[in-house]
Amino acid sequence: MQNIAEFQIIGRIGKIDTKDKVTYMSVAANYRRKDGEEWVDDTHWNNVTLFSKVAARVGKMTTGDLVHVRGRVRQNRYDKDGQTQFNVDLIADSIARLAKVGEGSDDHQD
């Protein structure tokens, strides 16, 4: 049996930054939470790394587009200045645009 660590995010593209053969993209996912008697959006920014064909698809997308991203979670550990550092990378395996910026609805049900 294969062990896996996966993620999926449905959210709006924030920033797209391409460097050489790697593209980095931030995706905002909103969660509803109650603040006193009112429901408010709690936005979380997720940094996703994209390679090759998946990165090429992002070239047709823009800030504000609603996307569905799926991929794998990769944990890393390295030493810096004598201290062990840990980080988690979200590596996209697929991405699909659900709506262009300005399209779609962000209505919520309380």
Biopython code that builds the backbone (N, CA, C, O; Angstrom):
import numpy as np
from Bio.PDB.StructureBuilder import StructureBuilder

atoms = [
    (1, "MET", "N", (0.843, -1.190, 0.000)),
    (1, "MET", "CA", (0.000, 0.000, 0.000)),
    (1, "MET", "C", (0.882, 1.244, 0.000)),
    (1, "MET", "O", (1.846, 1.341, 0.759)),
    (2, "GLN", "N", (0.542, 2.168, -0.842)),
    (2, "GLN", "CA", (1.293, 3.421, -0.943)),
    (2, "GLN", "C", (0.805, 4.408, 0.103)),
    (2, "GLN", "O", (-0.399, 4.549, 0.313)),
    (3, "ASN", "N", (1.726, 5.087, 0.755)),
    (3, "ASN", "CA", (1.382, 6.140, 1.701)),
    (3, "ASN", "C", (1.374, 7.466, 0.955)),
    (3, "ASN", "O", (2.228, 7.708, 0.102)),
    (4, "ILE", "N", (0.414, 8.319, 1.273)),
    (4, "ILE", "CA", (0.297, 9.582, 0.551)),
    (4, "ILE", "C", (0.015, 10.738, 1.505)),
    (4, "ILE", "O", (-0.522, 10.551, 2.597)),
    (5, "ALA", "N", (0.387, 11.917, 1.072)),
    (5, "ALA", "CA", (0.038, 13.168, 1.752)),
    (5, "ALA", "C", (-0.416, 14.115, 0.653)),
    (5, "ALA", "O", (0.392, 14.548, -0.169)),
    (6, "GLU", "N", (-1.702, 14.439, 0.633)),
    (6, "GLU", "CA", (-2.274, 15.233, -0.442)),
    (6, "GLU", "C", (-2.951, 16.489, 0.092)),
    (6, "GLU", "O", (-3.239, 16.609, 1.283)),
    (7, "PHE", "N", (-3.197, 17.432, -0.840)),
    (7, "PHE", "CA", (-3.970, 18.624, -0.511)),
    (7, "PHE", "C", (-4.869, 18.962, -1.689)),
    (7, "PHE", "O", (-4.625, 18.544, -2.820)),
    (8, "GLN", "N", (-5.904, 19.719, -1.403)),
    (8, "GLN", "CA", (-6.702, 20.334, -2.460)),
    (8, "GLN", "C", (-7.192, 21.672, -1.945)),
    (8, "GLN", "O", (-7.614, 21.803, -0.796)),
    (9, "ILE", "N", (-7.126, 22.664, -2.824)),
    (9, "ILE", "CA", (-7.510, 24.027, -2.469)),
    (9, "ILE", "C", (-8.430, 24.561, -3.558)),
    (9, "ILE", "O", (-8.137, 24.424, -4.746)),
    (10, "ILE", "N", (-9.529, 25.160, -3.160)),
    (10, "ILE", "CA", (-10.361, 25.930, -4.066)),
    (10, "ILE", "C", (-10.289, 27.355, -3.569)),
    (10, "ILE", "O", (-10.707, 27.656, -2.451)),
    (11, "GLY", "N", (-9.756, 28.232, -4.404)),
    (11, "GLY", "CA", (-9.585, 29.619, -3.975)),
    (11, "GLY", "C", (-9.170, 30.513, -5.125)),
    (11, "GLY", "O", (-9.076, 30.078, -6.273)),
    (12, "ARG", "N", (-8.926, 31.756, -4.801)),
    (12, "ARG", "CA", (-8.567, 32.773, -5.803)),
    (12, "ARG", "C", (-7.053, 32.957, -5.845)),
    (12, "ARG", "O", (-6.377, 32.959, -4.815)),
    (13, "ILE", "N", (-6.537, 33.112, -7.075)),
    (13, "ILE", "CA", (-5.102, 33.331, -7.270)),
    (13, "ILE", "C", (-4.741, 34.722, -6.756)),
    (13, "ILE", "O", (-5.417, 35.707, -7.053)),
    (14, "GLY", "N", (-3.668, 34.778, -5.985)),
    (14, "GLY", "CA", (-3.159, 36.057, -5.502)),
    (14, "GLY", "C", (-1.999, 36.514, -6.359)),
    (14, "GLY", "O", (-2.132, 37.458, -7.137)),
    (15, "LYS", "N", (-0.873, 35.860, -6.224)),
    (15, "LYS", "CA", (0.353, 36.272, -6.912)),
    (15, "LYS", "C", (0.913, 35.085, -7.681)),
    (15, "LYS", "O", (0.870, 33.951, -7.203)),
    (16, "ILE", "N", (1.435, 35.346, -8.868)),
    (16, "ILE", "CA", (2.095, 34.322, -9.676)),
    (16, "ILE", "C", (3.511, 34.797, -9.951)),
    (16, "ILE", "O", (3.713, 35.904, -10.450)),
    (17, "ASP", "N", (4.498, 33.959, -9.626)),
    (17, "ASP", "CA", (5.910, 34.325, -9.801)),
    (17, "ASP", "C", (6.633, 33.155, -10.458)),
    (17, "ASP", "O", (6.756, 32.084, -9.865)),
    (18, "THR", "N", (7.107, 33.361, -11.678)),
    (18, "THR", "CA", (7.815, 32.307, -12.397)),
    (18, "THR", "C", (9.309, 32.598, -12.386)),
    (18, "THR", "O", (9.752, 33.695, -12.728)),
    (19, "LYS", "N", (10.080, 31.574, -11.981)),
    (19, "LYS", "CA", (11.542, 31.666, -11.958)),
    (19, "LYS", "C", (12.089, 30.420, -12.624)),
    (19, "LYS", "O", (11.884, 29.307, -12.138)),
    (20, "ASP", "N", (12.791, 30.608, -13.745)),
    (20, "ASP", "CA", (13.318, 29.491, -14.527)),
    (20, "ASP", "C", (12.193, 28.516, -14.863)),
    (20, "ASP", "O", (11.241, 28.880, -15.553)),
    (21, "LYS", "N", (12.299, 27.282, -14.383)),
    (21, "LYS", "CA", (11.310, 26.247, -14.713)),
    (21, "LYS", "C", (10.295, 26.011, -13.602)),
    (21, "LYS", "O", (9.523, 25.054, -13.659)),
    (22, "VAL", "N", (10.291, 26.875, -12.594)),
    (22, "VAL", "CA", (9.395, 26.709, -11.449)),
    (22, "VAL", "C", (8.485, 27.921, -11.339)),
    (22, "VAL", "O", (8.924, 29.058, -11.508)),
    (23, "THR", "N", (7.208, 27.667, -11.054)),
    (23, "THR", "CA", (6.250, 28.750, -10.828)),
    (23, "THR", "C", (5.742, 28.649, -9.400)),
    (23, "THR", "O", (5.391, 27.569, -8.927)),
    (24, "TYR", "N", (5.707, 29.787, -8.722)),
    (24, "TYR", "CA", (5.172, 29.877, -7.364)),
    (24, "TYR", "C", (3.887, 30.690, -7.439)),
    (24, "TYR", "O", (3.841, 31.736, -8.085)),
    (25, "MET", "N", (2.854, 30.206, -6.780)),
    (25, "MET", "CA", (1.552, 30.871, -6.842)),
    (25, "MET", "C", (0.929, 30.876, -5.448)),
    (25, "MET", "O", (0.983, 29.877, -4.730)),
    (26, "SER", "N", (0.339, 32.004, -5.076)),
    (26, "SER", "CA", (-0.403, 32.054, -3.814)),
    (26, "SER", "C", (-1.897, 31.943, -4.139)),
    (26, "SER", "O", (-2.384, 32.545, -5.096)),
    (27, "VAL", "N", (-2.607, 31.165, -3.326)),
    (27, "VAL", "CA", (-4.036, 30.950, -3.514)),
    (27, "VAL", "C", (-4.734, 31.230, -2.190)),
    (27, "VAL", "O", (-4.376, 30.665, -1.156)),
    (28, "ALA", "N", (-5.739, 32.112, -2.229)),
    (28, "ALA", "CA", (-6.488, 32.472, -1.018)),
    (28, "ALA", "C", (-7.682, 31.546, -0.857)),
    (28, "ALA", "O", (-8.498, 31.405, -1.768)),
    (29, "ALA", "N", (-7.778, 30.921, 0.297)),
    (29, "ALA", "CA", (-8.931, 30.101, 0.637)),
    (29, "ALA", "C", (-9.632, 30.771, 1.816)),
    (29, "ALA", "O", (-8.992, 31.128, 2.805)),
    (30, "ASN", "N", (-10.938, 30.939, 1.709)),
    (30, "ASN", "CA", (-11.709, 31.604, 2.756)),
    (30, "ASN", "C", (-12.458, 30.587, 3.602)),
    (30, "ASN", "O", (-13.078, 29.659, 3.083)),
    (31, "TYR", "N", (-12.393, 30.775, 4.886)),
    (31, "TYR", "CA", (-13.129, 29.939, 5.833)),
    (31, "TYR", "C", (-14.075, 30.843, 6.599)),
    (31, "TYR", "O", (-13.734, 31.984, 6.912)),
    (32, "ARG", "N", (-15.247, 30.346, 6.899)),
    (32, "ARG", "CA", (-16.218, 31.118, 7.679)),
    (32, "ARG", "C", (-16.014, 30.795, 9.152)),
    (32, "ARG", "O", (-15.820, 29.641, 9.534)),
    (33, "ARG", "N", (-16.062, 31.829, 9.956)),
    (33, "ARG", "CA", (-16.001, 31.640, 11.407)),
    (33, "ARG", "C", (-16.894, 32.674, 12.064)),
    (33, "ARG", "O", (-17.141, 33.747, 11.513)),
    (34, "LYS", "N", (-17.365, 32.338, 13.232)),
    (34, "LYS", "CA", (-18.249, 33.233, 13.950)),
    (34, "LYS", "C", (-17.414, 34.151, 14.833)),
    (34, "LYS", "O", (-16.567, 33.694, 15.601)),
    (35, "ASP", "N", (-17.664, 35.446, 14.713)),
    (35, "ASP", "CA", (-16.999, 36.461, 15.527)),
    (35, "ASP", "C", (-18.100, 37.170, 16.293)),
    (35, "ASP", "O", (-18.768, 38.056, 15.760)),
    (36, "GLY", "N", (-18.286, 36.778, 17.546)),
    (36, "GLY", "CA", (-19.424, 37.297, 18.312)),
    (36, "GLY", "C", (-20.701, 36.708, 17.750)),
    (36, "GLY", "O", (-20.879, 35.490, 17.756)),
    (37, "GLU", "N", (-21.585, 37.552, 17.267)),
    (37, "GLU", "CA", (-22.848, 37.095, 16.693)),
    (37, "GLU", "C", (-22.825, 37.075, 15.165)),
    (37, "GLU", "O", (-23.806, 36.676, 14.539)),
    (38, "GLU", "N", (-21.708, 37.506, 14.558)),
    (38, "GLU", "CA", (-21.644, 37.603, 13.102)),
    (38, "GLU", "C", (-20.679, 36.579, 12.517)),
    (38, "GLU", "O", (-19.703, 36.184, 13.155)),
    (39, "TRP", "N", (-20.974, 36.156, 11.284)),
    (39, "TRP", "CA", (-20.085, 35.294, 10.525)),
    (39, "TRP", "C", (-19.156, 36.171, 9.684)),
    (39, "TRP", "O", (-19.606, 37.098, 9.011)),
    (40, "VAL", "N", (-17.863, 35.871, 9.729)),
    (40, "VAL", "CA", (-16.883, 36.627, 8.962)),
    (40, "VAL", "C", (-16.001, 35.662, 8.171)),
    (40, "VAL", "O", (-15.845, 34.497, 8.537)),
    (41, "ASP", "N", (-15.422, 36.178, 7.067)),
    (41, "ASP", "CA", (-14.465, 35.397, 6.289)),
    (41, "ASP", "C", (-13.106, 35.456, 6.958)),
    (41, "ASP", "O", (-12.672, 36.516, 7.409)),
    (42, "ASP", "N", (-12.441, 34.323, 7.021)),
    (42, "ASP", "CA", (-11.083, 34.231, 7.545)),
    (42, "ASP", "C", (-10.227, 33.710, 6.401)),
    (42, "ASP", "O", (-10.248, 32.516, 6.103)),
    (43, "THR", "N", (-9.472, 34.599, 5.758)),
    (43, "THR", "CA", (-8.705, 34.247, 4.565)),
    (43, "THR", "C", (-7.341, 33.689, 4.938)),
    (43, "THR", "O", (-6.627, 34.258, 5.764)),
    (44, "HIS", "N", (-6.988, 32.561, 4.315)),
    (44, "HIS", "CA", (-5.681, 31.933, 4.509)),
    (44, "HIS", "C", (-4.993, 31.857, 3.153)),
    (44, "HIS", "O", (-5.580, 31.395, 2.175)),
    (45, "TRP", "N", (-3.736, 32.316, 3.102)),
    (45, "TRP", "CA", (-2.963, 32.279, 1.860)),
    (45, "TRP", "C", (-2.111, 31.022, 1.843)),
    (45, "TRP", "O", (-1.399, 30.727, 2.803)),
    (46, "ASN", "N", (-2.188, 30.288, 0.747)),
    (46, "ASN", "CA", (-1.448, 29.049, 0.569)),
    (46, "ASN", "C", (-0.463, 29.231, -0.573)),
    (46, "ASN", "O", (-0.850, 29.642, -1.667)),
    (47, "ASN", "N", (0.796, 28.932, -0.330)),
    (47, "ASN", "CA", (1.828, 29.045, -1.361)),
    (47, "ASN", "C", (2.017, 27.682, -2.019)),
    (47, "ASN", "O", (2.337, 26.696, -1.355)),
    (48, "VAL", "N", (1.813, 27.645, -3.333)),
    (48, "VAL", "CA", (1.855, 26.405, -4.099)),
    (48, "VAL", "C", (2.993, 26.483, -5.104)),
    (48, "VAL", "O", (3.223, 27.529, -5.710)),
    (49, "THR", "N", (3.708, 25.370, -5.279)),
    (49, "THR", "CA", (4.793, 25.266, -6.244)),
    (49, "THR", "C", (4.317, 24.427, -7.430)),
    (49, "THR", "O", (3.724, 23.363, -7.253)),
    (50, "LEU", "N", (4.587, 24.930, -8.658)),
    (50, "LEU", "CA", (4.142, 24.241, -9.866)),
    (50, "LEU", "C", (5.325, 24.010, -10.801)),
    (50, "LEU", "O", (6.192, 24.872, -10.945)),
    (51, "PHE", "N", (5.351, 22.836, -11.436)),
    (51, "PHE", "CA", (6.401, 22.481, -12.383)),
    (51, "PHE", "C", (5.789, 22.127, -13.739)),
    (51, "PHE", "O", (4.600, 21.819, -13.822)),
    (52, "SER", "N", (6.577, 22.169, -14.773)),
    (52, "SER", "CA", (6.326, 21.726, -16.153)),
    (52, "SER", "C", (4.918, 22.003, -16.673)),
    (52, "SER", "O", (4.500, 23.159, -16.740)),
    (53, "LYS", "N", (4.182, 20.953, -17.043)),
    (53, "LYS", "CA", (2.878, 21.122, -17.690)),
    (53, "LYS", "C", (1.866, 21.841, -16.802)),
    (53, "LYS", "O", (1.043, 22.615, -17.292)),
    (54, "VAL", "N", (1.926, 21.588, -15.520)),
    (54, "VAL", "CA", (0.997, 22.257, -14.591)),
    (54, "VAL", "C", (1.307, 23.746, -14.557)),
    (54, "VAL", "O", (0.391, 24.569, -14.554)),
    (55, "ALA", "N", (2.579, 24.098, -14.532)),
    (55, "ALA", "CA", (2.986, 25.508, -14.533)),
    (55, "ALA", "C", (2.578, 26.186, -15.840)),
    (55, "ALA", "O", (2.203, 27.358, -15.835)),
    (56, "ALA", "N", (2.645, 25.467, -16.950)),
    (56, "ALA", "CA", (2.270, 26.040, -18.246)),
    (56, "ALA", "C", (0.794, 26.430, -18.268)),
    (56, "ALA", "O", (0.433, 27.411, -18.917)),
    (57, "ARG", "N", (-0.058, 25.690, -17.580)),
    (57, "ARG", "CA", (-1.490, 26.003, -17.538)),
    (57, "ARG", "C", (-1.749, 27.319, -16.816)),
    (57, "ARG", "O", (-2.713, 28.018, -17.128)),
    (58, "VAL", "N", (-0.896, 27.661, -15.854)),
    (58, "VAL", "CA", (-1.069, 28.893, -15.089)),
    (58, "VAL", "C", (-0.829, 30.108, -15.976)),
    (58, "VAL", "O", (-1.327, 31.193, -15.676)),
    (59, "GLY", "N", (-0.076, 29.947, -17.061)),
    (59, "GLY", "CA", (0.183, 31.042, -17.984)),
    (59, "GLY", "C", (-1.081, 31.617, -18.600)),
    (59, "GLY", "O", (-1.076, 32.751, -19.080)),
    (60, "LYS", "N", (-2.165, 30.847, -18.592)),
    (60, "LYS", "CA", (-3.445, 31.295, -19.141)),
    (60, "LYS", "C", (-4.367, 31.848, -18.056)),
    (60, "LYS", "O", (-5.506, 32.223, -18.331)),
    (61, "MET", "N", (-3.867, 31.894, -16.830)),
    (61, "MET", "CA", (-4.666, 32.362, -15.695)),
    (61, "MET", "C", (-4.133, 33.685, -15.191)),
    (61, "MET", "O", (-3.019, 34.086, -15.528)),
    (62, "THR", "N", (-4.938, 34.369, -14.376)),
    (62, "THR", "CA", (-4.528, 35.669, -13.860)),
    (62, "THR", "C", (-4.984, 35.840, -12.414)),
    (62, "THR", "O", (-5.803, 35.074, -11.908)),
    (63, "THR", "N", (-4.443, 36.847, -11.773)),
    (63, "THR", "CA", (-4.810, 37.173, -10.403)),
    (63, "THR", "C", (-6.317, 37.342, -10.290)),
    (63, "THR", "O", (-6.936, 38.041, -11.092)),
    (64, "GLY", "N", (-6.898, 36.699, -9.294)),
    (64, "GLY", "CA", (-8.331, 36.798, -9.055)),
    (64, "GLY", "C", (-9.130, 35.637, -9.609)),
    (64, "GLY", "O", (-10.281, 35.444, -9.217)),
    (65, "ASP", "N", (-8.545, 34.850, -10.521)),
    (65, "ASP", "CA", (-9.252, 33.676, -11.041)),
    (65, "ASP", "C", (-9.507, 32.673, -9.915)),
    (65, "ASP", "O", (-8.676, 32.497, -9.024)),
    (66, "LEU", "N", (-10.667, 32.024, -9.970)),
    (66, "LEU", "CA", (-11.008, 30.971, -9.022)),
    (66, "LEU", "C", (-10.464, 29.661, -9.569)),
    (66, "LEU", "O", (-10.788, 29.273, -10.691)),
    (67, "VAL", "N", (-9.634, 28.974, -8.779)),
    (67, "VAL", "CA", (-8.991, 27.748, -9.240)),
    (67, "VAL", "C", (-9.191, 26.603, -8.246)),
    (67, "VAL", "O", (-9.468, 26.808, -7.064)),
    (68, "HIS", "N", (-9.039, 25.398, -8.777)),
    (68, "HIS", "CA", (-9.031, 24.186, -7.961)),
    (68, "HIS", "C", (-7.659, 23.554, -8.165)),
    (68, "HIS", "O", (-7.314, 23.145, -9.273)),
    (69, "VAL", "N", (-6.884, 23.477, -7.094)),
    (69, "VAL", "CA", (-5.524, 22.938, -7.155)),
    (69, "VAL", "C", (-5.463, 21.670, -6.316)),
    (69, "VAL", "O", (-5.941, 21.639, -5.182)),
    (70, "ARG", "N", (-4.873, 20.631, -6.882)),
    (70, "ARG", "CA", (-4.635, 19.379, -6.154)),
    (70, "ARG", "C", (-3.162, 19.046, -6.237)),
    (70, "ARG", "O", (-2.494, 19.361, -7.222)),
    (71, "GLY", "N", (-2.661, 18.403, -5.189)),
    (71, "GLY", "CA", (-1.257, 18.031, -5.246)),
    (71, "GLY", "C", (-0.815, 17.258, -4.031)),
    (71, "GLY", "O", (-1.617, 16.704, -3.279)),
    (72, "ARG", "N", (0.493, 17.241, -3.867)),
    (72, "ARG", "CA", (1.090, 16.470, -2.772)),
    (72, "ARG", "C", (1.804, 17.398, -1.797)),
    (72, "ARG", "O", (2.249, 18.487, -2.158)),
    (73, "VAL", "N", (1.899, 16.948, -0.582)),
    (73, "VAL", "CA", (2.564, 17.696, 0.482)),
    (73, "VAL", "C", (3.968, 17.110, 0.651)),
    (73, "VAL", "O", (4.138, 15.900, 0.797)),
    (74, "ARG", "N", (4.964, 17.991, 0.628)),
    (74, "ARG", "CA", (6.348, 17.544, 0.803)),
    (74, "ARG", "C", (6.962, 18.300, 1.976)),
    (74, "ARG", "O", (6.992, 19.531, 1.987)),
    (75, "GLN", "N", (7.446, 17.557, 2.951)),
    (75, "GLN", "CA", (8.095, 18.163, 4.107)),
    (75, "GLN", "C", (9.603, 18.121, 3.909)),
    (75, "GLN", "O", (10.151, 17.124, 3.440)),
    (76, "ASN", "N", (10.265, 19.210, 4.271)),
    (76, "ASN", "CA", (11.718, 19.310, 4.121)),
    (76, "ASN", "C", (12.351, 19.698, 5.445)),
    (76, "ASN", "O", (11.730, 20.340, 6.293)),
    (77, "ARG", "N", (13.613, 19.288, 5.599)),
    (77, "ARG", "CA", (14.393, 19.650, 6.780)),
    (77, "ARG", "C", (15.807, 19.959, 6.311)),
    (77, "ARG", "O", (16.391, 19.215, 5.522)),
    (78, "TYR", "N", (16.355, 21.077, 6.812)),
    (78, "TYR", "CA", (17.713, 21.448, 6.447)),
    (78, "TYR", "C", (18.332, 22.234, 7.589)),
    (78, "TYR", "O", (17.632, 22.743, 8.464)),
    (79, "ASP", "N", (19.667, 22.325, 7.567)),
    (79, "ASP", "CA", (20.391, 23.073, 8.605)),
    (79, "ASP", "C", (20.782, 24.441, 8.082)),
    (79, "ASP", "O", (21.252, 24.580, 6.952)),
    (80, "LYS", "N", (20.579, 25.460, 8.924)),
    (80, "LYS", "CA", (20.966, 26.824, 8.585)),
    (80, "LYS", "C", (21.539, 27.462, 9.841)),
    (80, "LYS", "O", (20.865, 27.562, 10.866)),
    (81, "ASP", "N", (22.771, 27.884, 9.748)),
    (81, "ASP", "CA", (23.458, 28.515, 10.888)),
    (81, "ASP", "C", (23.391, 27.648, 12.143)),
    (81, "ASP", "O", (23.203, 28.154, 13.250)),
    (82, "GLY", "N", (23.548, 26.327, 11.957)),
    (82, "GLY", "CA", (23.556, 25.413, 13.095)),
    (82, "GLY", "C", (22.179, 25.069, 13.640)),
    (82, "GLY", "O", (22.074, 24.316, 14.608)),
    (83, "GLN", "N", (21.133, 25.599, 13.045)),
    (83, "GLN", "CA", (19.758, 25.329, 13.486)),
    (83, "GLN", "C", (19.047, 24.482, 12.444)),
    (83, "GLN", "O", (19.198, 24.716, 11.245)),
    (84, "THR", "N", (18.283, 23.512, 12.885)),
    (84, "THR", "CA", (17.489, 22.706, 11.966)),
    (84, "THR", "C", (16.228, 23.472, 11.606)),
    (84, "THR", "O", (15.476, 23.899, 12.482)),
    (85, "GLN", "N", (16.006, 23.641, 10.318)),
    (85, "GLN", "CA", (14.839, 24.352, 9.797)),
    (85, "GLN", "C", (13.887, 23.341, 9.157)),
    (85, "GLN", "O", (14.321, 22.366, 8.543)),
    (86, "PHE", "N", (12.588, 23.585, 9.308)),
    (86, "PHE", "CA", (11.574, 22.728, 8.712)),
    (86, "PHE", "C", (10.657, 23.582, 7.845)),
    (86, "PHE", "O", (10.364, 24.728, 8.185)),
    (87, "ASN", "N", (10.206, 23.023, 6.726)),
    (87, "ASN", "CA", (9.191, 23.702, 5.929)),
    (87, "ASN", "C", (8.345, 22.661, 5.212)),
    (87, "ASN", "O", (8.741, 21.504, 5.078)),
    (88, "VAL", "N", (7.184, 23.086, 4.756)),
    (88, "VAL", "CA", (6.256, 22.227, 4.040)),
    (88, "VAL", "C", (5.983, 22.865, 2.681)),
    (88, "VAL", "O", (5.609, 24.034, 2.600)),
    (89, "ASP", "N", (6.173, 22.086, 1.614)),
    (89, "ASP", "CA", (5.887, 22.555, 0.259)),
    (89, "ASP", "C", (4.607, 21.907, -0.227)),
    (89, "ASP", "O", (4.378, 20.717, -0.009)),
    (90, "LEU", "N", (3.771, 22.700, -0.888)),
    (90, "LEU", "CA", (2.583, 22.193, -1.561)),
    (90, "LEU", "C", (2.930, 22.132, -3.047)),
    (90, "LEU", "O", (3.062, 23.173, -3.690)),
    (91, "ILE", "N", (3.077, 20.938, -3.595)),
    (91, "ILE", "CA", (3.472, 20.732, -4.983)),
    (91, "ILE", "C", (2.230, 20.371, -5.790)),
    (91, "ILE", "O", (1.610, 19.338, -5.540)),
    (92, "ALA", "N", (1.863, 21.211, -6.752)),
    (92, "ALA", "CA", (0.646, 20.995, -7.532)),
    (92, "ALA", "C", (0.838, 19.876, -8.547)),
    (92, "ALA", "O", (1.834, 19.845, -9.270)),
    (93, "ASP", "N", (-0.127, 18.957, -8.593)),
    (93, "ASP", "CA", (-0.174, 17.912, -9.618)),
    (93, "ASP", "C", (-1.193, 18.261, -10.694)),
    (93, "ASP", "O", (-1.087, 17.801, -11.831)),
    (94, "SER", "N", (-2.192, 19.088, -10.328)),
    (94, "SER", "CA", (-3.192, 19.520, -11.310)),
    (94, "SER", "C", (-3.779, 20.858, -10.875)),
    (94, "SER", "O", (-3.822, 21.192, -9.691)),
    (95, "ILE", "N", (-4.230, 21.614, -11.881)),
    (95, "ILE", "CA", (-4.894, 22.886, -11.605)),
    (95, "ILE", "C", (-5.964, 23.097, -12.669)),
    (95, "ILE", "O", (-5.749, 22.820, -13.849)),
    (96, "ALA", "N", (-7.110, 23.588, -12.236)),
    (96, "ALA", "CA", (-8.203, 23.884, -13.157)),
    (96, "ALA", "C", (-8.804, 25.228, -12.787)),
    (96, "ALA", "O", (-9.020, 25.516, -11.610)),
    (97, "ARG", "N", (-9.076, 26.054, -13.796)),
    (97, "ARG", "CA", (-9.747, 27.331, -13.540)),
    (97, "ARG", "C", (-11.241, 27.061, -13.480)),
    (97, "ARG", "O", (-11.815, 26.488, -14.406)),
    (98, "LEU", "N", (-11.866, 27.476, -12.386)),
    (98, "LEU", "CA", (-13.301, 27.307, -12.204)),
    (98, "LEU", "C", (-14.071, 28.526, -12.689)),
    (98, "LEU", "O", (-15.199, 28.403, -13.166)),
    (99, "ALA", "N", (-13.461, 29.709, -12.566)),
    (99, "ALA", "CA", (-14.099, 30.949, -13.027)),
    (99, "ALA", "C", (-13.016, 32.001, -13.229)),
    (99, "ALA", "O", (-12.050, 32.073, -12.469)),
    (100, "LYS", "N", (-13.195, 32.813, -14.265)),
    (100, "LYS", "CA", (-12.292, 33.939, -14.478)),
    (100, "LYS", "C", (-12.615, 35.010, -13.455)),
    (100, "LYS", "O", (-13.715, 35.043, -12.903)),
    (101, "VAL", "N", (-11.654, 35.883, -13.206)),
    (101, "VAL", "CA", (-11.870, 36.970, -12.261)),
    (101, "VAL", "C", (-13.129, 37.744, -12.662)),
    (101, "VAL", "O", (-13.318, 38.068, -13.834)),
    (102, "GLY", "N", (-13.976, 38.035, -11.690)),
    (102, "GLY", "CA", (-15.227, 38.766, -11.956)),
    (102, "GLY", "C", (-16.397, 37.843, -12.220)),
    (102, "GLY", "O", (-17.545, 38.282, -12.165)),
    (103, "GLU", "N", (-16.136, 36.566, -12.508)),
    (103, "GLU", "CA", (-17.218, 35.607, -12.724)),
    (103, "GLU", "C", (-17.451, 34.833, -11.425)),
    (103, "GLU", "O", (-16.635, 34.887, -10.504)),
    (104, "GLY", "N", (-18.554, 34.124, -11.364)),
    (104, "GLY", "CA", (-18.821, 33.252, -10.228)),
    (104, "GLY", "C", (-19.394, 34.025, -9.062)),
    (104, "GLY", "O", (-19.549, 35.246, -9.104)),
    (105, "SER", "N", (-19.702, 33.283, -8.031)),
    (105, "SER", "CA", (-20.354, 33.853, -6.848)),
    (105, "SER", "C", (-19.587, 33.450, -5.605)),
    (105, "SER", "O", (-19.130, 32.314, -5.480)),
    (106, "ASP", "N", (-19.454, 34.377, -4.704)),
    (106, "ASP", "CA", (-18.841, 34.095, -3.405)),
    (106, "ASP", "C", (-19.880, 34.145, -2.298)),
    (106, "ASP", "O", (-19.548, 34.437, -1.149)),
    (107, "ASP", "N", (-21.138, 33.861, -2.632)),
    (107, "ASP", "CA", (-22.189, 33.897, -1.625)),
    (107, "ASP", "C", (-21.964, 32.800, -0.599)),
    (107, "ASP", "O", (-21.487, 31.714, -0.929)),
    (108, "HIS", "N", (-22.312, 33.092, 0.644)),
    (108, "HIS", "CA", (-22.146, 32.127, 1.734)),
    (108, "HIS", "C", (-23.497, 31.886, 2.386)),
    (108, "HIS", "O", (-24.372, 32.751, 2.406)),
    (109, "GLN", "N", (-23.630, 30.696, 2.911)),
    (109, "GLN", "CA", (-24.827, 30.358, 3.680)),
    (109, "GLN", "C", (-24.433, 30.366, 5.151)),
    (109, "GLN", "O", (-23.454, 29.727, 5.535)),
    (110, "ASP", "N", (-25.175, 31.074, 5.960)),
    (110, "ASP", "CA", (-24.883, 31.095, 7.408)),
    (110, "ASP", "C", (-25.602, 29.961, 8.091)),
    (110, "ASP", "O", (-25.488, 29.801, 9.306)),
]
sb = StructureBuilder()
sb.init_structure("model")
sb.init_model(0)
sb.init_chain("A")
sb.init_seg("    ")
for serial, (resi, resn, name, xyz) in enumerate(atoms, 1):
    if name == "N":
        sb.init_residue(resn, " ", resi, " ")
    sb.init_atom(name, np.array(xyz, "f"), 0.0, 1.0, " ", f" {name:<3s}", serial, name[0])
structure = sb.get_structure()
